[in-house]
């Protein structure tokens, strides 16, 4: 069971571009930052997200966000892991960010946060801890950092930006209980 209890801490996380981009697009990047204790991303993801800085003023440069650490991924071990994940994901132009996130998760023992279902399947098959945005929100709720109404609202706001999530805000309580997330 993956439910959280008040006082629990999130494990250290590494997020892909989709997560950061859609939180920015929905004007909820500050909510994400205020809710997580340790979140990282990679320099590849930072580059992908920064293409959208002009469109979303709350995004600024993600390199300026105090709560988000950008991992350079410049050691031999990180580069070898990245190359392997590129191969495992069959990474084309759209999967390079996920490959960098999975390499970071593997090397630094982080939990990868992505809503790419295919990438999630591959990551889990190769032993990574990979979860999506809904898992993150339900964990934050379980820890007492957000109410159920708030996380349902965040799901709807994220979906309104085009983010593909497995449920709507009104469906979230039932969907999450069926999967033992609440």
C-alpha positions in Angstrom: 0.0 0.0 0.0 1.4 3.4 -0.9 -0.8 5.7 1.3 1.0 8.3 3.3 0.3 9.4 6.8 0.8 12.9 8.4 4.4 13.3 9.3 5.7 11.1 6.4 8.1 12.6 4.0 8.1 12.2 0.3 11.1 10.3 -1.0 13.5 12.4 -3.1 12.0 13.0 -6.5 13.1 13.7 -10.0 10.5 15.1 -12.4 10.2 15.1 -16.2 9.3 18.0 -18.4 5.6 17.1 -18.6 5.1 17.4 -14.9 6.9 20.7 -14.5 5.5 22.2 -17.7 1.9 21.4 -16.9 2.2 22.7 -13.3 3.5 25.9 -14.8 0.9 26.1 -17.5 -1.9 25.7 -14.8 -0.2 28.4 -12.7 0.4 25.9 -9.9 4.2 25.7 -10.0 4.3 27.5 -6.6 2.0 24.9 -5.1 4.3 22.1 -6.2 7.3 23.9 -4.8 5.7 24.6 -1.5 4.5 21.0 -1.2 7.7 18.9 -2.0 10.7 18.7 0.2 13.2 17.4 -2.4 12.6 17.6 -6.1 15.2 17.5 -8.8 15.1 17.5 -12.6 17.9 17.2 -15.2 19.6 19.7 -17.3 18.0 18.1 -20.4 14.5 18.6 -18.9 15.4 22.1 -17.8 16.3 22.9 -21.5 13.0 21.3 -22.7 10.9 23.3 -20.2 12.7 26.6 -20.7 11.5 26.7 -24.3 8.1 27.8 -22.7 9.3 30.5 -20.3 7.9 33.3 -22.5 4.5 31.7 -22.6 4.1 31.1 -18.9 5.3 33.9 -16.7 5.2 31.7 -13.5 7.7 29.5 -15.1 10.6 31.9 -15.4 13.8 29.9 -15.6 13.4 26.7 -13.8 17.1 27.0 -12.9 16.0 29.9 -10.7 13.5 27.9 -8.7 15.0 27.5 -5.2 13.1 24.3 -4.5 14.1 22.5 -7.7 17.6 21.2 -8.1 18.9 20.8 -11.7 21.2 17.8 -12.0 24.0 18.3 -14.5 24.5 14.6 -15.2 28.1 14.9 -16.2 29.8 12.0 -14.5 30.8 8.8 -16.3 28.2 6.8 -14.4 25.4 9.2 -15.2 26.3 9.4 -18.9 26.5 5.6 -19.2 23.1 5.3 -17.4 21.6 7.9 -19.7 22.9 6.1 -22.8 21.4 2.9 -21.5 18.0 4.5 -20.8 18.0 6.1 -24.2 18.3 2.6 -25.7 15.8 1.0 -23.3 13.2 3.7 -24.0 13.8 3.7 -27.7 14.3 7.4 -27.1 13.6 9.6 -30.0 13.4 13.3 -29.6 10.4 13.1 -27.3 11.9 10.6 -24.8 15.3 12.1 -24.2 13.9 13.9 -21.1 12.5 10.7 -19.7 15.8 8.9 -20.3 17.7 11.6 -18.4 15.2 11.4 -15.5 15.4 7.6 -15.4 19.2 7.8 -15.4 19.1 10.3 -12.5 16.6 8.1 -10.6 18.9 5.1 -11.0 22.2 6.8 -10.1 20.9 9.0 -7.3 18.2 6.6 -6.0 15.4 9.0 -6.7 11.7 8.3 -7.5 11.0 9.3 -11.1 7.8 11.3 -11.6 6.4 11.1 -15.1 3.0 10.6 -16.7 4.3 8.9 -19.8 2.7 5.5 -19.5 5.0 3.7 -21.9 8.1 5.1 -20.2 6.6 4.2 -16.8 6.2 0.6 -17.9 9.8 0.4 -19.1 11.2 2.0 -16.0 9.3 -0.3 -13.6 10.3 -3.3 -15.7 13.9 -2.4 -15.1 13.5 -1.9 -11.4 13.0 1.9 -11.1 10.5 3.5 -8.7 8.3 5.4 -11.2 5.1 7.2 -10.3 2.8 9.9 -11.8 1.3 13.2 -10.8 -1.8 11.6 -9.3 0.4 9.5 -7.0 2.3 12.6 -6.0 -0.9 14.5 -5.2 -2.4 11.7 -3.3 0.8 11.3 -1.2 0.7 15.0 -0.5 -2.9 14.6 0.6 -2.0 11.6 2.8 0.8 13.7 4.4 -1.7 16.4 5.3 -0.1 18.9 2.9 -3.2 19.2 0.7 -6.9 18.5 1.2 -8.8 16.1 -1.1 -10.7 19.1 -2.5 -7.4 20.7 -3.4 -5.9 17.7 -5.1 -9.1 17.2 -7.1 -8.9 20.9 -8.1 -5.2 20.4 -9.2 -6.1 17.4 -11.3 -8.8 19.4 -13.1 -6.5 22.4 -13.6 -3.7 20.2 -14.9 -6.1 18.4 -17.3 -7.4 21.8 -18.5 -3.8 22.4 -19.8 -3.9 19.2 -21.9 -2.1 17.0 -19.4 -3.2 13.4 -19.8 -4.1 12.1 -16.4 -5.9 8.8 -15.7 -9.0 10.5 -14.1 -10.7 13.8 -13.6 -10.8 15.6 -10.3 -14.3 14.3 -9.5 -13.2 10.8 -10.4 -10.0 11.0 -8.4 -11.3 9.8 -5.0 -12.8 6.6 -6.4 -9.9 6.0 -8.8 -7.3 6.5 -6.2 -9.1 4.3 -3.6 -9.4 1.5 -6.1 -5.6 1.7 -6.5 -4.9 2.1 -2.8 -3.6 5.6 -3.2 -6.1 7.0 -0.7 
